[in-house]
Amino acid sequence: MQTASLRWHLFCRVIDNFGDIGVCWRLAQQLQQVHGQQISLWVDDLASFAALEPGVNPALPQQQVQGIAVYRWDEDFSLPADEPEVVVETFACELPPRYLHFMQQLTQRRGQQPVWINLEYLSAEDWVRSCHGSPSPVHGMNKTFFFPGFTEGTGGLLFDAGLPALAQELASAEARTAELALYGVHNIADNTRLISLFAYENPALPHLLEQLKQGPQPVCLLIPQGRISAGVEAWLQQPLPVGQPQQRGALTLCTLPFLSQPQYDRLLALCDLNCVRGEESFVRAQMLGKPMLWHIYQQEEDAHLVKLEAFMALYLQAAAPELRESLLPLFRGWNQPGLPMPDLQPLLAAPQGWQQHASEWQQGLLQLGDLAANLVQQVVNRV
Amino acid sequence: MKTAQEFRAGSVMSLQGQPWIVLKAEFNKSGRNASVMKMKLKNLLTGATQEPVFKADDKFDQVILERRQVTYSYFQDPLYVFMDEEYNPVEVEKENLGDVLNFIEDGMTDVCEATFYEGKAISVELPTTIVRTVSYTEPAVRGDTSGKVMKLAKLNNGYELSVAAFVEIGDAIEIDTRTGEFKGRAKN
């Protein structure tokens, strides 16, 4: 689809991890690289951004990164020099009052407001479809709610065209060996299961590690540095520095440095099972067609558990009964302290069923189109 | 100012300078500490409806509407004129009366409730149950008193509705104004 090149202003507030900026940066890149849009991105935490994208200099208030204008969003927010056709506030972040005033003036002068989008959080709940694309008349202008989702009637998921093929690229034994060598992991037997571990602090972690240690299946756990790292080291009762793997029974543990987005994609594509968290890594694992275990972001009043159940209902809708009976308690045990953490070994010993299901789930998601393309279409329909 | 999540069905919010009554309000947690409100709104001035979504903490003015009891007096095209308890005329535009028009007729004595926005009457509500006289209907079906078989009946103002088969011309009938449906023969 060839679309006019419009000026987009994207706003991102980093709350407490890398998901917000991770999603925004991928979206900005796709809009610019795939759809030819002109993108300006305001981010309130350039240090987090720089961890994901080494091309970002956290000291600069304004810079060009891969053809995208990046601005530090600080207290002294200054008005942009260019006038946008599209404004996107991501994850319910509030636009600065000065910017709202700027939009109102722009609307009066042009006689037409910029297309104003509120890009919301991802949820599998039913109500999302009734809210996706709905108008929101505020501040004398109209905003549109845009919800990512897993079903028709939502905005779909954020993925790039090359992502589904990455798993194929890293499927051979040679590619696997070469990729593991990058992390200082050598001499891994062919039947070793590779698992990536990215999660929030999780009380179920020791149960998982004990299982893997005592199991018959050799497992290599690849752990990008993050919030789960302290839990791993506590279980090990010793530090686990980058590049110095440790062996415990059938389990090899290896800390990886914090990875850029392209590097993390390769890790997910390499592994047989990915423990993912939040929204961004969760989506990437699904779009790679890989088995994954989701650690959902905890919310007040246990709202996250409702969202987990809504996702599981969709994810397992077409799954074989035995797979459903294995996965549902596994996901619940990983997310709900107090529930038992079921044994992962049967799934690791016979991963074909889960892999097949993950591939079929991925194919269904691909049918929805990618979020960036769906968003561009929504904007084009309104300009 | 009230946040979107503080509005309930029945409350009236000021949106784009106009009063909108909340017909439905659904609260959902979207993520982290964010929530959204899906609403169904009806514009009290135009009758237009819309189904917007708001962030739960978006702020709006609440509109407190004045209400007064009125009785119907006369029609002066295009206004329907009611009288309040102090015999002040209250004029309501035809398009703001909606389904109430079906039951307005000369000489009606129902005590209605008028709603005012910035001093102007914008709607009138009838009592939940009203009594009207049937001006024409086909003859009653002999022996059927169950009320399950229905037929059409015309009121004095020409409005037609379904009534039980036993209803006859000149009968006073009760009507539920929420649904516009026949309830039964009026008790004397």
HADDOCK unambig.tbl for C-alpha pairs under 7 A between the chains (distance, minus, plus):
assign (segid A and resid 92 and name CA) (segid B and resid 34 and name CA) 6.76 0.50 0.50
assign (segid A and resid 121 and name CA) (segid B and resid 30 and name CA) 5.93 0.50 0.50
assign (segid A and resid 121 and name CA) (segid B and resid 31 and name CA) 5.60 0.50 0.50
assign (segid A and resid 131 and name CA) (segid B and resid 38 and name CA) 6.80 0.50 0.50
assign (segid A and resid 131 and name CA) (segid B and resid 53 and name CA) 6.52 0.50 0.50
assign (segid A and resid 134 and name CA) (segid B and resid 52 and name CA) 5.76 0.50 0.50
assign (segid A and resid 134 and name CA) (segid B and resid 53 and name CA) 6.04 0.50 0.50
assign (segid A and resid 135 and name CA) (segid B and resid 52 and name CA) 5.00 0.50 0.50
assign (segid A and resid 135 and name CA) (segid B and resid 53 and name CA) 6.20 0.50 0.50
assign (segid A and resid 136 and name CA) (segid B and resid 52 and name CA) 5.12 0.50 0.50
assign (segid A and resid 136 and name CA) (segid B and resid 53 and name CA) 5.20 0.50 0.50
assign (segid A and resid 136 and name CA) (segid B and resid 54 and name CA) 5.71 0.50 0.50
assign (segid A and resid 140 and name CA) (segid B and resid 16 and name CA) 5.98 0.50 0.50
assign (segid A and resid 299 and name CA) (segid B and resid 32 and name CA) 5.66 0.50 0.50
assign (segid A and resid 303 and name CA) (segid B and resid 29 and name CA) 6.97 0.50 0.50
